[in-house]
């Protein structure tokens, strides 16, 4: 089991498993990788088909939980389509990808009030399940889009959520450049809002292919960068998971699941000079330094 960081001077590494609620195999993999491996945190997708089945197990697990706010992926919203008409398609479901959402948002076809209503409903579903939220992020990283982030900050303040993910990339592809620009703006906005973010992160460029060598190399790079706080985003899943067939992402779910439990992964964390913890520990450290709102 992971051991949370407790001293302000420690270098903190958050290992976050995304998409809890997506499928039974993803939920079970996250819980096992927390109990037996280095996963300290997860981002919960309450519109996922497996959320209701695994919500109570998550609430009692002790893992740090973030709100993986969602307006893409073809699932229906928490609210009815009539309550959030600008977020859904003709059959009442979210668009498939971030590209479709961004195009519609850039054309002024997404109502900010609809975003706020749906995100508030998603957070309420988590809290009603007994989950204590440590941070906010989003499915397909849309929380860094300015219209979405403005709602995120409102809800973070209302619910006392003190931390958020900054998605970063070292790639020079056009989508990665967009992530870098939006990530920098989002990080600055977080500082103004008193929302804490890890100083370093990895996981976007390696999404779905965090094999053991890739994982340990990523942790080593974060250690060598000298950042005091960092996040590794991961996507573990069980090998046998028929419900995952609808997601044609090309992810190596079970390979990540095994890597996150391997003794070499924990050894990499120690070698890089990090202590494991979650976003709640990140906020605690920041408050000790006076960098976050009390």
N, C-alpha and C positions, 0 to 999 in steps of 0.2 A: 504493500500500500504506500502511496505517496505521503511525504511528510511536508506540510506547509511551511513556508518560510515565516519566521517570526521576528527577526531582528532587522532594524532599519538599514543597517550597513551591509546586509547580504545582497549578493547579486541574485535576482529572481528570474526564474524561467517558468513560464506558463506553457503547458502543453495542452492545447485545446483540440478536442474532437468535435468536428462540425456535424450538423444534421441529425441530432438526436430526435427521434420521432419519425424519421423517414421510412424505415422498415424495421421489422423485428430483429433482423440480423445486424443492422446498424446499432440499434439500441443495446442489444446484448453485448456486442463488441465493445461499445463505449464503457459499459459498466464493468466488464472484465478487465479491459485495459487500464481502468482506474484502480481496480482492486489489486491487480497483479503486475501492472506496468507503470509507466511514467505519466500517464494521462491525469491531469489535475483539474481539468475544466472541460465543459462541453457547451455547445450552443444549441438551444432547443428550438425545434421547428414544429410549432404547435398545429400547423395546418397539415403536417405529415400524417399519412394514414395510420402509423403505429403509435402516435402520441398518447391517445387515450389508454391504450393497453399498458404502456410503460411509464406513465406519468408518476404513479405512486412509488415505483421502484427508484426513479430518479430523485424524487423528493427525499427519500430515506437513505440515499447512497453516500451523502457527504461530499460529493463532487461539487465544485463550483459551477454555477449554471448561468449562462447568458441567454438573452432573448435574441434568437436568430430570426429577426423580423423579415417577413416574406410578402412580396407582391408579384412573384414570378414562379414558374415551375409547373403550371397547369393544374394545380390543386384548387379547390374552391376556397374562398375566404372564410374566416370565422363568422363574419356578418353575412347577411343575405346580399345577393347581387344588387337588389334594389336599394340597399343602404349605402353601397359603395360603387355606383354604376361606372365611374371613370376608371376603376381598377380592373375591371373584368371584361371578358369577351362576350360574344353573343350567347354562349352556353353557360355563362356565369362563373367562369374560371379565370385565374390569373394567366397572363401571357406566358409563353414558354421560357423566354430568355430575357436577360438584362438588356439586350440590344433592342428588343421590341418595346420594352418599357421606356428606355431612354429616348427613343424616337418619338413616342407618344408624349412623353414629358416635355421634350424640347419644343414640340408643337403646341404646348399649352393645353393638352387634352387630359392631363391628370390633375384632379382637384386635390389641393393640399388638405382640405377638410376631410375628404375620403381617406387619405393616407392616415390622418390622425385618428379617425374613428376605428379603422381596421387595426392599426398598430396598438391602440389602447385596448382593443378587444383581445388581441393576441397576448399582450402582457397580462391582462386580467385572467385569461385562461391558465396561464402559468402560476400566478399567485394563488388562484383558487385551488390548484393542485398541491399547494403547500411548498412550492419552490421559492427559495430566496434568491433573487437575482443579483449577480455580481457585476454584470456588464451587459452591453448592448452591441450587437453587430447585425449582419443581415445575410440573407440568402443571395448568392451571386454578388455580394459586396456592394449592393445598391445604397447602403447607408452613407456612402461618401458622395453621392449625388446631392447637390445643395438643397434641392427641394425636400429630399428625404431627410437629410441631416438636420434641417431646421425642426422637423417634427421630433426626431430622435432626442434633441436637446430638451425640448419641452417635456417629453415623457420621462426622460432621465431625471429631471428636476422634480417632477411630480412624485416619482416612485423612489427617490433616494438612491438611484443607480449611479455610482460614481466613476465608472470606467467604460471604455469602449475600445474596440479593435481599430487599429490603423492598418489597412492592407497596403503592402509595399511590393515592389517588383524591381529586379535588377535587369530585366529584359528591355530591349529597345523596339519591340514590336509595337505597332500602332495601338492595340488595346492596352498593352502594358504602359505605354507612355501616358495614356489617359488615366490609368490607375495611379501613376506617379504624380501627375498634376493634381488630381482630385484628392489623393491621399495627403499631399502636403497641405492643401487648403483645409482639409478636414482636421488634420492634426493641429493646425493653428487655431481653428475654430474651437476645438476641444479645450485648448489652453485658456481661451477667453471665457469659455463656459465653466471652467473649473472641473472638467471631466478628464480623468487621468488615462493615459495611453502608454503602452510599453514603448520604450525608446527604440527597440529593434524588433523586427519580425521576419518570419519566413513562412512559406507554405503555399503562396499563390503560384509561383513559378514551378513548384514541385507538386502541385495539386494532383492527388490521385496516384502518385508514384513515389511515395516516401518508403522506398525499400530501406533495409537496415543500413547499407552504405550511404544512401542519400540522406537518411535521417541523421546519422552520426556526423556526417560531413556538415550538414546544416547547423547542427548544434555547435560544432567546432568553430564554424565561421562566426556565429553569434558571439561565442566566447572570445575569439580573437579580435572582434570589432571593438571590444572594451565597453559596450553598453552595460548599464547597471540592471536594466530590465528588458525582457524580450518575450516574444510569443512564437511558438511553433504551432501552425494550424495543420491539422491532420484529418484523415477520413477513414477510420477503421470500419471494417465490416466482416461478418462471418463469411466463410467460403460458400456455405450452403444457405442461400437466401433467395428463394424464388420470387419474392415480392420486389426484388431489386431489378428484375429484368426490364421493367419499364424505363429505367434510367440509363440511357445510352451515353454515358459519360466517359467510358474507357478507363475507369478508375481500377486500381489494383487493391481493392478493399482488404482482402484477406492478407495480402503481403504487408500492408501498413499495420494491420492488427497484430501480426506476429512481430514486426519490428518494434512496435511500441512496448512489447512485453519482454524483449530480449535483454539479457544482462548487459550486453554491450551498449544499449541505449542509456541505461542508468549510469554506466561507467563514463559515457560521453558527457553526460550532464555534470558529473563530478569533476572530470578532467577539464571542462570548460570553466569551472569555478562558479557554477550556479547552484542555488538551492531551488527545489521545486515548490511551486505554490500556485495560487489562482488569482483572478482579478481582484478578489477581496483583499488579498495580501498586498497587491499593488496599491490599492487605495489606502490601506493602513500605513504603508511606508510613506506614501505621499503626504498623508496628514501629519505624520511625525516630522516631516521636513517642512510642512507648511505650504505644500504645493497644491493641495486640493481643498475643496470646501468641506467644512466639518459637517 
